[in-house]
Amino acid sequence: MRAGMWRNGELVQEEERALRINFYFKTELLLLIERAGFTDIVVHGDHREEAPTRNSDFVVFVAKKR
């Protein structure tokens, strides 16, 4: 990623960084959450108390810590 700070049309600072991202399947995240000690895991779609669908923009995991 390259970021620049501009003031009055002039570049005054610039930096470059590598972005790292990991992708997980829902089942993988459920396993990781369980192994971290959480219980009563519920998965919602789009911040609603409904199951996610293929049209959901977000998947939200709600759980209790043991």
C-alpha positions as CSV (number, residue, x, y, z in Angstrom):
1,M,0.0,0.0,0.0
2,R,1.3,3.4,-0.8
3,A,-0.1,6.3,1.2
4,G,0.6,10.0,0.7
5,M,-0.3,13.1,2.7
6,W,-1.0,16.1,0.6
7,R,-1.3,19.8,1.7
8,N,-2.3,22.5,-0.7
9,G,-1.7,20.2,-3.7
10,E,1.9,19.3,-2.6
11,L,3.0,15.9,-1.4
12,V,4.5,16.4,2.1
13,Q,4.8,12.8,3.3
14,E,4.7,9.4,1.7
15,E,5.1,5.8,3.0
16,E,4.8,2.3,1.6
17,R,3.7,-0.8,3.5
18,A,3.0,-4.4,2.7
19,L,-0.6,-5.5,3.5
20,R,-1.2,-9.0,4.7
21,I,-4.6,-10.5,4.9
22,N,-5.9,-14.0,5.8
23,F,-9.1,-15.5,4.5
24,Y,-10.9,-18.2,6.5
25,F,-14.0,-20.3,5.8
26,K,-16.9,-20.1,8.3
27,T,-16.1,-23.7,9.6
28,E,-12.5,-22.7,10.2
29,L,-13.4,-19.7,12.2
30,L,-15.9,-21.7,14.3
31,L,-13.2,-24.2,15.1
32,L,-10.7,-21.4,16.1
33,I,-13.4,-19.7,18.3
34,E,-14.1,-23.0,20.0
35,R,-10.4,-23.7,20.6
36,A,-10.0,-20.2,22.1
37,G,-12.5,-21.2,24.8
38,F,-15.8,-19.7,23.6
39,T,-19.2,-21.4,23.7
40,D,-22.7,-20.8,22.6
41,I,-21.5,-19.6,19.2
42,V,-24.1,-18.0,16.9
43,V,-23.5,-16.7,13.4
44,H,-25.5,-13.8,12.1
45,G,-25.6,-12.2,8.7
46,D,-25.3,-8.4,8.1
47,H,-25.5,-7.6,11.8
48,R,-29.0,-9.0,12.1
49,E,-30.1,-11.8,14.3
50,E,-30.6,-14.0,11.2
51,A,-28.5,-16.7,9.6
52,P,-26.2,-15.4,6.9
53,T,-27.1,-16.0,3.3
54,R,-25.0,-15.8,0.1
55,N,-26.1,-12.2,-0.2
56,S,-24.9,-11.2,3.2
57,D,-22.2,-8.5,3.2
58,F,-21.0,-9.4,6.7
59,V,-20.8,-12.5,8.8
60,V,-20.8,-11.8,12.6
61,F,-19.8,-14.4,15.2
62,V,-21.4,-14.0,18.7
63,A,-20.1,-16.2,21.5
64,K,-19.6,-16.5,25.3
65,K,-16.2,-16.8,26.9
66,R,-16.0,-19.9,29.2
